């Protein structure tokens, strides 16, 4: 099970971006709103920064697929 998860996870191409929190740019409010909604959907994700939140989300999706 763990090996399959690692293979599927390795197929994902990751780009690291710096999270500044409040960029003040266009659309930052809608992004913040979407991040908060995602934090409510993923177990144990409240209070995570977006980079960690997206990793936890990917892991959660893989766990659901393996069920």
Secondary structure, 3 states (H helix, E strand, C coil): CHHHHHHHHHCCCCCCCCCCCCCCCCCHHHHHHHHHHHHHHCCCCCCCCHHHHHHHHHHHHHHHHHC
